[in-house]
Amino acid sequence: MVDFAMDVYKNLYSDDIPHALREKRTTVVAQLKQLQAETEPIVKMFEDPETTRQMQSTRDGRMLFDYLADKHG
């Protein structure tokens, strides 16, 4: 959204993009990278075909929890 706001600003005004928008973009990109790093283990878990198959076939929540705890900590 910040990139979109910067593009709109460029199209509406001939001035340079305000420093506040550039700062906001830097902040958003840093936060995105942090959140990606924090969620990487979960994403990898869902990308594992064995884990996905186990999640789809297991009907007992406790058994699934135990499986995930054993395999993925």
mmCIF file of the N, C-alpha and C atoms, coordinates in Angstrom:
data_MODEL
# 
_entry.id   MODEL 
# 
loop_
_atom_site.group_PDB 
_atom_site.id 
_atom_site.type_symbol 
_atom_site.label_atom_id 
_atom_site.label_alt_id 
_atom_site.label_comp_id 
_atom_site.label_asym_id 
_atom_site.label_entity_id 
_atom_site.label_seq_id 
_atom_site.pdbx_PDB_ins_code 
_atom_site.Cartn_x 
_atom_site.Cartn_y 
_atom_site.Cartn_z 
_atom_site.occupancy 
_atom_site.B_iso_or_equiv 
_atom_site.pdbx_formal_charge 
_atom_site.auth_seq_id 
_atom_site.auth_comp_id 
_atom_site.auth_asym_id 
_atom_site.auth_atom_id 
_atom_site.pdbx_PDB_model_num 
ATOM 1   N N  . MET A 1 1  ? 0.817  -1.192  0.000   1.00 0.00 ? 1  MET A N  1 
ATOM 2   C CA . MET A 1 1  ? 0.000  0.000   0.000   1.00 0.00 ? 1  MET A CA 1 
ATOM 3   C C  . MET A 1 1  ? 0.862  1.257   0.000   1.00 0.00 ? 1  MET A C  1 
ATOM 4   N N  . VAL A 1 2  ? 1.982  1.205   0.660   1.00 0.00 ? 2  VAL A N  1 
ATOM 5   C CA . VAL A 1 2  ? 2.853  2.380   0.682   1.00 0.00 ? 2  VAL A CA 1 
ATOM 6   C C  . VAL A 1 2  ? 3.409  2.626   -0.715  1.00 0.00 ? 2  VAL A C  1 
ATOM 7   N N  . ASP A 1 3  ? 3.783  1.555   -1.415  1.00 0.00 ? 3  ASP A N  1 
ATOM 8   C CA . ASP A 1 3  ? 4.271  1.713   -2.786  1.00 0.00 ? 3  ASP A CA 1 
ATOM 9   C C  . ASP A 1 3  ? 3.190  2.322   -3.672  1.00 0.00 ? 3  ASP A C  1 
ATOM 10  N N  . PHE A 1 4  ? 1.953  1.884   -3.486  1.00 0.00 ? 4  PHE A N  1 
ATOM 11  C CA . PHE A 1 4  ? 0.840  2.436   -4.253  1.00 0.00 ? 4  PHE A CA 1 
ATOM 12  C C  . PHE A 1 4  ? 0.671  3.924   -3.950  1.00 0.00 ? 4  PHE A C  1 
ATOM 13  N N  . ALA A 1 5  ? 0.742  4.288   -2.681  1.00 0.00 ? 5  ALA A N  1 
ATOM 14  C CA . ALA A 1 5  ? 0.621  5.698   -2.296  1.00 0.00 ? 5  ALA A CA 1 
ATOM 15  C C  . ALA A 1 5  ? 1.746  6.523   -2.914  1.00 0.00 ? 5  ALA A C  1 
ATOM 16  N N  . MET A 1 6  ? 2.940  5.954   -2.977  1.00 0.00 ? 6  MET A N  1 
ATOM 17  C CA . MET A 1 6  ? 4.061  6.668   -3.591  1.00 0.00 ? 6  MET A CA 1 
ATOM 18  C C  . MET A 1 6  ? 3.828  6.841   -5.092  1.00 0.00 ? 6  MET A C  1 
ATOM 19  N N  . ASP A 1 7  ? 3.307  5.821   -5.753  1.00 0.00 ? 7  ASP A N  1 
ATOM 20  C CA . ASP A 1 7  ? 3.011  5.918   -7.186  1.00 0.00 ? 7  ASP A CA 1 
ATOM 21  C C  . ASP A 1 7  ? 1.932  6.954   -7.462  1.00 0.00 ? 7  ASP A C  1 
ATOM 22  N N  . VAL A 1 8  ? 0.895  6.967   -6.646  1.00 0.00 ? 8  VAL A N  1 
ATOM 23  C CA . VAL A 1 8  ? -0.178 7.947   -6.814  1.00 0.00 ? 8  VAL A CA 1 
ATOM 24  C C  . VAL A 1 8  ? 0.371  9.354   -6.613  1.00 0.00 ? 8  VAL A C  1 
ATOM 25  N N  . TYR A 1 9  ? 1.203  9.523   -5.600  1.00 0.00 ? 9  TYR A N  1 
ATOM 26  C CA . TYR A 1 9  ? 1.791  10.840  -5.341  1.00 0.00 ? 9  TYR A CA 1 
ATOM 27  C C  . TYR A 1 9  ? 2.610  11.305  -6.545  1.00 0.00 ? 9  TYR A C  1 
ATOM 28  N N  . LYS A 1 10 ? 3.407  10.382  -7.108  1.00 0.00 ? 10 LYS A N  1 
ATOM 29  C CA . LYS A 1 10 ? 4.216  10.727  -8.287  1.00 0.00 ? 10 LYS A CA 1 
ATOM 30  C C  . LYS A 1 10 ? 3.337  11.159  -9.450  1.00 0.00 ? 10 LYS A C  1 
ATOM 31  N N  . ASN A 1 11 ? 2.209  10.474  -9.633  1.00 0.00 ? 11 ASN A N  1 
ATOM 32  C CA . ASN A 1 11 ? 1.320  10.803  -10.747 1.00 0.00 ? 11 ASN A CA 1 
ATOM 33  C C  . ASN A 1 11 ? 0.576  12.118  -10.530 1.00 0.00 ? 11 ASN A C  1 
ATOM 34  N N  . LEU A 1 12 ? 0.272  12.445  -9.294  1.00 0.00 ? 12 LEU A N  1 
ATOM 35  C CA . LEU A 1 12 ? -0.485 13.662  -9.012  1.00 0.00 ? 12 LEU A CA 1 
ATOM 36  C C  . LEU A 1 12 ? 0.388  14.906  -8.929  1.00 0.00 ? 12 LEU A C  1 
ATOM 37  N N  . TYR A 1 13 ? 1.574  14.752  -8.410  1.00 0.00 ? 13 TYR A N  1 
ATOM 38  C CA . TYR A 1 13 ? 2.448  15.901  -8.187  1.00 0.00 ? 13 TYR A CA 1 
ATOM 39  C C  . TYR A 1 13 ? 3.779  15.664  -8.885  1.00 0.00 ? 13 TYR A C  1 
ATOM 40  N N  . SER A 1 14 ? 4.364  16.732  -9.312  1.00 0.00 ? 14 SER A N  1 
ATOM 41  C CA . SER A 1 14 ? 5.670  16.588  -9.967  1.00 0.00 ? 14 SER A CA 1 
ATOM 42  C C  . SER A 1 14 ? 6.814  16.649  -8.950  1.00 0.00 ? 14 SER A C  1 
ATOM 43  N N  . ASP A 1 15 ? 6.472  16.913  -7.701  1.00 0.00 ? 15 ASP A N  1 
ATOM 44  C CA . ASP A 1 15 ? 7.491  17.001  -6.650  1.00 0.00 ? 15 ASP A CA 1 
ATOM 45  C C  . ASP A 1 15 ? 8.073  15.623  -6.360  1.00 0.00 ? 15 ASP A C  1 
ATOM 46  N N  . ASP A 1 16 ? 9.189  15.639  -5.642  1.00 0.00 ? 16 ASP A N  1 
ATOM 47  C CA . ASP A 1 16 ? 9.741  14.376  -5.159  1.00 0.00 ? 16 ASP A CA 1 
ATOM 48  C C  . ASP A 1 16 ? 8.812  13.794  -4.096  1.00 0.00 ? 16 ASP A C  1 
ATOM 49  N N  . ILE A 1 17 ? 8.928  12.503  -3.912  1.00 0.00 ? 17 ILE A N  1 
ATOM 50  C CA . ILE A 1 17 ? 8.108  11.821  -2.908  1.00 0.00 ? 17 ILE A CA 1 
ATOM 51  C C  . ILE A 1 17 ? 8.525  12.306  -1.520  1.00 0.00 ? 17 ILE A C  1 
ATOM 52  N N  . PRO A 1 18 ? 7.563  12.617  -0.657  1.00 0.00 ? 18 PRO A N  1 
ATOM 53  C CA . PRO A 1 18 ? 7.897  13.108  0.682   1.00 0.00 ? 18 PRO A CA 1 
ATOM 54  C C  . PRO A 1 18 ? 8.725  12.093  1.476   1.00 0.00 ? 18 PRO A C  1 
ATOM 55  N N  . HIS A 1 19 ? 9.572  12.645  2.306   1.00 0.00 ? 19 HIS A N  1 
ATOM 56  C CA . HIS A 1 19 ? 10.452 11.813  3.134   1.00 0.00 ? 19 HIS A CA 1 
ATOM 57  C C  . HIS A 1 19 ? 9.638  10.897  4.049   1.00 0.00 ? 19 HIS A C  1 
ATOM 58  N N  . ALA A 1 20 ? 8.508  11.379  4.520   1.00 0.00 ? 20 ALA A N  1 
ATOM 59  C CA . ALA A 1 20 ? 7.668  10.574  5.418   1.00 0.00 ? 20 ALA A CA 1 
ATOM 60  C C  . ALA A 1 20 ? 7.196  9.291   4.732   1.00 0.00 ? 20 ALA A C  1 
ATOM 61  N N  . LEU A 1 21 ? 6.859  9.372   3.446   1.00 0.00 ? 21 LEU A N  1 
ATOM 62  C CA . LEU A 1 21 ? 6.439  8.170   2.725   1.00 0.00 ? 21 LEU A CA 1 
ATOM 63  C C  . LEU A 1 21 ? 7.598  7.202   2.547   1.00 0.00 ? 21 LEU A C  1 
ATOM 64  N N  . ARG A 1 22 ? 8.769  7.731   2.271   1.00 0.00 ? 22 ARG A N  1 
ATOM 65  C CA . ARG A 1 22 ? 9.946  6.861   2.125   1.00 0.00 ? 22 ARG A CA 1 
ATOM 66  C C  . ARG A 1 22 ? 10.268 6.172   3.458   1.00 0.00 ? 22 ARG A C  1 
ATOM 67  N N  . GLU A 1 23 ? 10.169 6.925   4.550   1.00 0.00 ? 23 GLU A N  1 
ATOM 68  C CA . GLU A 1 23 ? 10.409 6.350   5.883   1.00 0.00 ? 23 GLU A CA 1 
ATOM 69  C C  . GLU A 1 23 ? 9.379  5.266   6.201   1.00 0.00 ? 23 GLU A C  1 
ATOM 70  N N  . LYS A 1 24 ? 8.129  5.545   5.870   1.00 0.00 ? 24 LYS A N  1 
ATOM 71  C CA . LYS A 1 24 ? 7.058  4.580   6.131   1.00 0.00 ? 24 LYS A CA 1 
ATOM 72  C C  . LYS A 1 24 ? 7.317  3.288   5.358   1.00 0.00 ? 24 LYS A C  1 
ATOM 73  N N  . ARG A 1 25 ? 7.766  3.415   4.105   1.00 0.00 ? 25 ARG A N  1 
ATOM 74  C CA . ARG A 1 25 ? 8.060  2.226   3.302   1.00 0.00 ? 25 ARG A CA 1 
ATOM 75  C C  . ARG A 1 25 ? 9.187  1.417   3.938   1.00 0.00 ? 25 ARG A C  1 
ATOM 76  N N  . THR A 1 26 ? 10.225 2.093   4.402   1.00 0.00 ? 26 THR A N  1 
ATOM 77  C CA . THR A 1 26 ? 11.340 1.411   5.055   1.00 0.00 ? 26 THR A CA 1 
ATOM 78  C C  . THR A 1 26 ? 10.860 0.662   6.295   1.00 0.00 ? 26 THR A C  1 
ATOM 79  N N  . THR A 1 27 ? 10.008 1.304   7.072   1.00 0.00 ? 27 THR A N  1 
ATOM 80  C CA . THR A 1 27 ? 9.460  0.676   8.275   1.00 0.00 ? 27 THR A CA 1 
ATOM 81  C C  . THR A 1 27 ? 8.615  -0.551  7.923   1.00 0.00 ? 27 THR A C  1 
ATOM 82  N N  . VAL A 1 28 ? 7.782  -0.415  6.906   1.00 0.00 ? 28 VAL A N  1 
ATOM 83  C CA . VAL A 1 28 ? 6.906  -1.519  6.502   1.00 0.00 ? 28 VAL A CA 1 
ATOM 84  C C  . VAL A 1 28 ? 7.726  -2.700  5.988   1.00 0.00 ? 28 VAL A C  1 
ATOM 85  N N  . VAL A 1 29 ? 8.742  -2.431  5.181   1.00 0.00 ? 29 VAL A N  1 
ATOM 86  C CA . VAL A 1 29 ? 9.583  -3.509  4.650   1.00 0.00 ? 29 VAL A CA 1 
ATOM 87  C C  . VAL A 1 29 ? 10.326 -4.219  5.785   1.00 0.00 ? 29 VAL A C  1 
ATOM 88  N N  . ALA A 1 30 ? 10.831 -3.461  6.743   1.00 0.00 ? 30 ALA A N  1 
ATOM 89  C CA . ALA A 1 30 ? 11.527 -4.071  7.885   1.00 0.00 ? 30 ALA A CA 1 
ATOM 90  C C  . ALA A 1 30 ? 10.574 -4.950  8.695   1.00 0.00 ? 30 ALA A C  1 
ATOM 91  N N  . GLN A 1 31 ? 9.363  -4.461  8.915   1.00 0.00 ? 31 GLN A N  1 
ATOM 92  C CA . GLN A 1 31 ? 8.381  -5.246  9.664   1.00 0.00 ? 31 GLN A CA 1 
ATOM 93  C C  . GLN A 1 31 ? 7.993  -6.505  8.891   1.00 0.00 ? 31 GLN A C  1 
ATOM 94  N N  . LEU A 1 32 ? 7.844  -6.390  7.579   1.00 0.00 ? 32 LEU A N  1 
ATOM 95  C CA . LEU A 1 32 ? 7.516  -7.553  6.754   1.00 0.00 ? 32 LEU A CA 1 
ATOM 96  C C  . LEU A 1 32 ? 8.596  -8.619  6.862   1.00 0.00 ? 32 LEU A C  1 
ATOM 97  N N  . LYS A 1 33 ? 9.853  -8.212  6.782   1.00 0.00 ? 33 LYS A N  1 
ATOM 98  C CA . LYS A 1 33 ? 10.956 -9.169  6.890   1.00 0.00 ? 33 LYS A CA 1 
ATOM 99  C C  . LYS A 1 33 ? 10.977 -9.833  8.262   1.00 0.00 ? 33 LYS A C  1 
ATOM 100 N N  . GLN A 1 34 ? 10.710 -9.065  9.303   1.00 0.00 ? 34 GLN A N  1 
ATOM 101 C CA . GLN A 1 34 ? 10.681 -9.619  10.657  1.00 0.00 ? 34 GLN A CA 1 
ATOM 102 C C  . GLN A 1 34 ? 9.562  -10.654 10.793  1.00 0.00 ? 34 GLN A C  1 
ATOM 103 N N  . LEU A 1 35 ? 8.391  -10.318 10.291  1.00 0.00 ? 35 LEU A N  1 
ATOM 104 C CA . LEU A 1 35 ? 7.257  -11.242 10.389  1.00 0.00 ? 35 LEU A CA 1 
ATOM 105 C C  . LEU A 1 35 ? 7.478  -12.494 9.547   1.00 0.00 ? 35 LEU A C  1 
ATOM 106 N N  . GLN A 1 36 ? 8.112  -12.341 8.393   1.00 0.00 ? 36 GLN A N  1 
ATOM 107 C CA . GLN A 1 36 ? 8.430  -13.507 7.570   1.00 0.00 ? 36 GLN A CA 1 
ATOM 108 C C  . GLN A 1 36 ? 9.394  -14.430 8.300   1.00 0.00 ? 36 GLN A C  1 
ATOM 109 N N  . ALA A 1 37 ? 10.379 -13.850 8.968   1.00 0.00 ? 37 ALA A N  1 
ATOM 110 C CA . ALA A 1 37 ? 11.343 -14.663 9.715   1.00 0.00 ? 37 ALA A CA 1 
ATOM 111 C C  . ALA A 1 37 ? 10.661 -15.385 10.880  1.00 0.00 ? 37 ALA A C  1 
ATOM 112 N N  . GLU A 1 38 ? 9.737  -14.710 11.542  1.00 0.00 ? 38 GLU A N  1 
ATOM 113 C CA . GLU A 1 38 ? 9.047  -15.312 12.686  1.00 0.00 ? 38 GLU A CA 1 
ATOM 114 C C  . GLU A 1 38 ? 8.096  -16.434 12.265  1.00 0.00 ? 38 GLU A C  1 
ATOM 115 N N  . THR A 1 39 ? 7.513  -16.321 11.086  1.00 0.00 ? 39 THR A N  1 
ATOM 116 C CA . THR A 1 39 ? 6.542  -17.324 10.640  1.00 0.00 ? 39 THR A CA 1 
ATOM 117 C C  . THR A 1 39 ? 7.150  -18.397 9.746   1.00 0.00 ? 39 THR A C  1 
ATOM 118 N N  . GLU A 1 40 ? 8.428  -18.305 9.466   1.00 0.00 ? 40 GLU A N  1 
ATOM 119 C CA . GLU A 1 40 ? 9.078  -19.272 8.578   1.00 0.00 ? 40 GLU A CA 1 
ATOM 120 C C  . GLU A 1 40 ? 8.913  -20.724 9.040   1.00 0.00 ? 40 GLU A C  1 
ATOM 121 N N  . PRO A 1 41 ? 9.080  -21.033 10.337  1.00 0.00 ? 41 PRO A N  1 
ATOM 122 C CA . PRO A 1 41 ? 8.891  -22.432 10.753  1.00 0.00 ? 41 PRO A CA 1 
ATOM 123 C C  . PRO A 1 41 ? 7.477  -22.958 10.469  1.00 0.00 ? 41 PRO A C  1 
ATOM 124 N N  . ILE A 1 42 ? 6.488  -22.118 10.633  1.00 0.00 ? 42 ILE A N  1 
ATOM 125 C CA . ILE A 1 42 ? 5.110  -22.537 10.380  1.00 0.00 ? 42 ILE A CA 1 
ATOM 126 C C  . ILE A 1 42 ? 4.889  -22.768 8.890   1.00 0.00 ? 42 ILE A C  1 
ATOM 127 N N  . VAL A 1 43 ? 5.409  -21.868 8.072   1.00 0.00 ? 43 VAL A N  1 
ATOM 128 C CA . VAL A 1 43 ? 5.269  -22.014 6.623   1.00 0.00 ? 43 VAL A CA 1 
ATOM 129 C C  . VAL A 1 43 ? 5.947  -23.294 6.153   1.00 0.00 ? 43 VAL A C  1 
ATOM 130 N N  . LYS A 1 44 ? 7.142  -23.555 6.655   1.00 0.00 ? 44 LYS A N  1 
ATOM 131 C CA . LYS A 1 44 ? 7.851  -24.778 6.271   1.00 0.00 ? 44 LYS A CA 1 
ATOM 132 C C  . LYS A 1 44 ? 7.084  -26.018 6.711   1.00 0.00 ? 44 LYS A C  1 
ATOM 133 N N  . MET A 1 45 ? 6.462  -25.950 7.873   1.00 0.00 ? 45 MET A N  1 
ATOM 134 C CA . MET A 1 45 ? 5.685  -27.084 8.361   1.00 0.00 ? 45 MET A CA 1 
ATOM 135 C C  . MET A 1 45 ? 4.539  -27.384 7.398   1.00 0.00 ? 45 MET A C  1 
ATOM 136 N N  . PHE A 1 46 ? 3.843  -26.352 6.934   1.00 0.00 ? 46 PHE A N  1 
ATOM 137 C CA . PHE A 1 46 ? 2.723  -26.562 6.019   1.00 0.00 ? 46 PHE A CA 1 
ATOM 138 C C  . PHE A 1 46 ? 3.182  -26.969 4.624   1.00 0.00 ? 46 PHE A C  1 
ATOM 139 N N  . GLU A 1 47 ? 4.424  -26.678 4.267   1.00 0.00 ? 47 GLU A N  1 
ATOM 140 C CA . GLU A 1 47 ? 4.948  -27.083 2.964   1.00 0.00 ? 47 GLU A CA 1 
ATOM 141 C C  . GLU A 1 47 ? 5.403  -28.538 2.952   1.00 0.00 ? 47 GLU A C  1 
ATOM 142 N N  . ASP A 1 48 ? 5.563  -29.141 4.114   1.00 0.00 ? 48 ASP A N  1 
ATOM 143 C CA . ASP A 1 48 ? 5.987  -30.534 4.213   1.00 0.00 ? 48 ASP A CA 1 
ATOM 144 C C  . ASP A 1 48 ? 4.813  -31.440 3.833   1.00 0.00 ? 48 ASP A C  1 
ATOM 145 N N  . PRO A 1 49 ? 4.960  -32.235 2.761   1.00 0.00 ? 49 PRO A N  1 
ATOM 146 C CA . PRO A 1 49 ? 3.842  -33.072 2.310   1.00 0.00 ? 49 PRO A CA 1 
ATOM 147 C C  . PRO A 1 49 ? 3.379  -34.091 3.354   1.00 0.00 ? 49 PRO A C  1 
ATOM 148 N N  . GLU A 1 50 ? 4.309  -34.643 4.109   1.00 0.00 ? 50 GLU A N  1 
ATOM 149 C CA . GLU A 1 50 ? 3.939  -35.629 5.132   1.00 0.00 ? 50 GLU A CA 1 
ATOM 150 C C  . GLU A 1 50 ? 3.086  -34.981 6.222   1.00 0.00 ? 50 GLU A C  1 
ATOM 151 N N  . THR A 1 51 ? 3.495  -33.798 6.656   1.00 0.00 ? 51 THR A N  1 
ATOM 152 C CA . THR A 1 51 ? 2.736  -33.090 7.686   1.00 0.00 ? 51 THR A CA 1 
ATOM 153 C C  . THR A 1 51 ? 1.355  -32.710 7.170   1.00 0.00 ? 51 THR A C  1 
ATOM 154 N N  . THR A 1 52 ? 1.288  -32.228 5.941   1.00 0.00 ? 52 THR A N  1 
ATOM 155 C CA . THR A 1 52 ? 0.001  -31.857 5.355   1.00 0.00 ? 52 THR A CA 1 
ATOM 156 C C  . THR A 1 52 ? -0.926 -33.064 5.267   1.00 0.00 ? 52 THR A C  1 
ATOM 157 N N  . ARG A 1 53 ? -0.398 -34.186 4.834   1.00 0.00 ? 53 ARG A N  1 
ATOM 158 C CA . ARG A 1 53 ? -1.195 -35.407 4.737   1.00 0.00 ? 53 ARG A CA 1 
ATOM 159 C C  . ARG A 1 53 ? -1.698 -35.826 6.127   1.00 0.00 ? 53 ARG A C  1 
ATOM 160 N N  . GLN A 1 54 ? -0.821 -35.748 7.107   1.00 0.00 ? 54 GLN A N  1 
ATOM 161 C CA . GLN A 1 54 ? -1.197 -36.121 8.479   1.00 0.00 ? 54 GLN A CA 1 
ATOM 162 C C  . GLN A 1 54 ? -2.294 -35.194 9.006   1.00 0.00 ? 54 GLN A C  1 
ATOM 163 N N  . MET A 1 55 ? -2.178 -33.905 8.721   1.00 0.00 ? 55 MET A N  1 
ATOM 164 C CA . MET A 1 55 ? -3.178 -32.944 9.183   1.00 0.00 ? 55 MET A CA 1 
ATOM 165 C C  . MET A 1 55 ? -4.536 -33.199 8.528   1.00 0.00 ? 55 MET A C  1 
ATOM 166 N N  . GLN A 1 56 ? -4.521 -33.590 7.266   1.00 0.00 ? 56 GLN A N  1 
ATOM 167 C CA . GLN A 1 56 ? -5.778 -33.840 6.562   1.00 0.00 ? 56 GLN A CA 1 
ATOM 168 C C  . GLN A 1 56 ? -6.444 -35.132 7.013   1.00 0.00 ? 56 GLN A C  1 
ATOM 169 N N  . SER A 1 57 ? -5.645 -36.121 7.372   1.00 0.00 ? 57 SER A N  1 
ATOM 170 C CA . SER A 1 57 ? -6.223 -37.425 7.690   1.00 0.00 ? 57 SER A CA 1 
ATOM 171 C C  . SER A 1 57 ? -6.542 -37.614 9.173   1.00 0.00 ? 57 SER A C  1 
ATOM 172 N N  . THR A 1 58 ? -5.910 -36.856 10.047  1.00 0.00 ? 58 THR A N  1 
ATOM 173 C CA . THR A 1 58 ? -6.129 -37.022 11.482  1.00 0.00 ? 58 THR A CA 1 
ATOM 174 C C  . THR A 1 58 ? -7.403 -36.299 11.907  1.00 0.00 ? 58 THR A C  1 
ATOM 175 N N  . ARG A 1 59 ? -8.276 -37.023 12.577  1.00 0.00 ? 59 ARG A N  1 
ATOM 176 C CA . ARG A 1 59 ? -9.537 -36.438 13.063  1.00 0.00 ? 59 ARG A CA 1 
ATOM 177 C C  . ARG A 1 59 ? -9.470 -36.097 14.550  1.00 0.00 ? 59 ARG A C  1 
ATOM 178 N N  . ASP A 1 60 ? -8.533 -36.693 15.254  1.00 0.00 ? 60 ASP A N  1 
ATOM 179 C CA . ASP A 1 60 ? -8.386 -36.455 16.684  1.00 0.00 ? 60 ASP A CA 1 
ATOM 180 C C  . ASP A 1 60 ? -7.386 -35.323 16.893  1.00 0.00 ? 60 ASP A C  1 
ATOM 181 N N  . GLY A 1 61 ? -7.854 -34.234 17.456  1.00 0.00 ? 61 GLY A N  1 
ATOM 182 C CA . GLY A 1 61 ? -7.004 -33.068 17.658  1.00 0.00 ? 61 GLY A CA 1 
ATOM 183 C C  . GLY A 1 61 ? -5.810 -33.341 18.552  1.00 0.00 ? 61 GLY A C  1 
ATOM 184 N N  . ARG A 1 62 ? -6.007 -34.151 19.554  1.00 0.00 ? 62 ARG A N  1 
ATOM 185 C CA . ARG A 1 62 ? -4.911 -34.466 20.486  1.00 0.00 ? 62 ARG A CA 1 
ATOM 186 C C  . ARG A 1 62 ? -3.803 -35.250 19.786  1.00 0.00 ? 62 ARG A C  1 
ATOM 187 N N  . MET A 1 63 ? -4.202 -36.213 18.946  1.00 0.00 ? 63 MET A N  1 
ATOM 188 C CA . MET A 1 63 ? -3.201 -36.989 18.206  1.00 0.00 ? 63 MET A CA 1 
ATOM 189 C C  . MET A 1 63 ? -2.427 -36.093 17.242  1.00 0.00 ? 63 MET A C  1 
ATOM 190 N N  . LEU A 1 64 ? -3.138 -35.170 16.602  1.00 0.00 ? 64 LEU A N  1 
ATOM 191 C CA . LEU A 1 64 ? -2.481 -34.243 15.682  1.00 0.00 ? 64 LEU A CA 1 
ATOM 192 C C  . LEU A 1 64 ? -1.522 -33.335 16.442  1.00 0.00 ? 64 LEU A C  1 
ATOM 193 N N  . PHE A 1 65 ? -1.954 -32.847 17.587  1.00 0.00 ? 65 PHE A N  1 
ATOM 194 C CA . PHE A 1 65 ? -1.085 -32.006 18.406  1.00 0.00 ? 65 PHE A CA 1 
ATOM 195 C C  . PHE A 1 65 ? 0.175  -32.760 18.801  1.00 0.00 ? 65 PHE A C  1 
ATOM 196 N N  . ASP A 1 66 ? 0.018  -33.998 19.244  1.00 0.00 ? 66 ASP A N  1 
ATOM 197 C CA . ASP A 1 66 ? 1.178  -34.808 19.631  1.00 0.00 ? 66 ASP A CA 1 
ATOM 198 C C  . ASP A 1 66 ? 2.111  -35.030 18.449  1.00 0.00 ? 66 ASP A C  1 
ATOM 199 N N  . TYR A 1 67 ? 1.538  -35.315 17.282  1.00 0.00 ? 67 TYR A N  1 
ATOM 200 C CA . TYR A 1 67 ? 2.351  -35.514 16.080  1.00 0.00 ? 67 TYR A CA 1 
ATOM 201 C C  . TYR A 1 67 ? 3.147  -34.252 15.749  1.00 0.00 ? 67 TYR A C  1 
ATOM 202 N N  . LEU A 1 68 ? 2.470  -33.113 15.742  1.00 0.00 ? 68 LEU A N  1 
ATOM 203 C CA . LEU A 1 68 ? 3.141  -31.853 15.409  1.00 0.00 ? 68 LEU A CA 1 
ATOM 204 C C  . LEU A 1 68 ? 4.199  -31.501 16.448  1.00 0.00 ? 68 LEU A C  1 
ATOM 205 N N  . ALA A 1 69 ? 3.912  -31.758 17.709  1.00 0.00 ? 69 ALA A N  1 
ATOM 206 C CA . ALA A 1 69 ? 4.885  -31.472 18.770  1.00 0.00 ? 69 ALA A CA 1 
ATOM 207 C C  . ALA A 1 69 ? 6.115  -32.357 18.627  1.00 0.00 ? 69 ALA A C  1 
ATOM 208 N N  . ASP A 1 70 ? 5.912  -33.627 18.301  1.00 0.00 ? 70 ASP A N  1 
ATOM 209 C CA . ASP A 1 70 ? 7.045  -34.543 18.139  1.00 0.00 ? 70 ASP A CA 1 
ATOM 210 C C  . ASP A 1 70 ? 7.878  -34.202 16.909  1.00 0.00 ? 70 ASP A C  1 
ATOM 211 N N  . LYS A 1 71 ? 7.203  -33.929 15.808  1.00 0.00 ? 71 LYS A N  1 
ATOM 212 C CA . LYS A 1 71 ? 7.924  -33.728 14.552  1.00 0.00 ? 71 LYS A CA 1 
ATOM 213 C C  . LYS A 1 71 ? 8.498  -32.321 14.416  1.00 0.00 ? 71 LYS A C  1 
ATOM 214 N N  . HIS A 1 72 ? 7.780  -31.318 14.878  1.00 0.00 ? 72 HIS A N  1 
ATOM 215 C CA . HIS A 1 72 ? 8.179  -29.928 14.638  1.00 0.00 ? 72 HIS A CA 1 
ATOM 216 C C  . HIS A 1 72 ? 8.512  -29.157 15.916  1.00 0.00 ? 72 HIS A C  1 
ATOM 217 N N  . GLY A 1 73 ? 8.417  -29.807 17.032  1.00 0.00 ? 73 GLY A N  1 
ATOM 218 C CA . GLY A 1 73 ? 8.810  -29.170 18.283  1.00 0.00 ? 73 GLY A CA 1 
ATOM 219 C C  . GLY A 1 73 ? 7.883  -28.110 18.675  1.00 0.00 ? 73 GLY A C  1 
# 
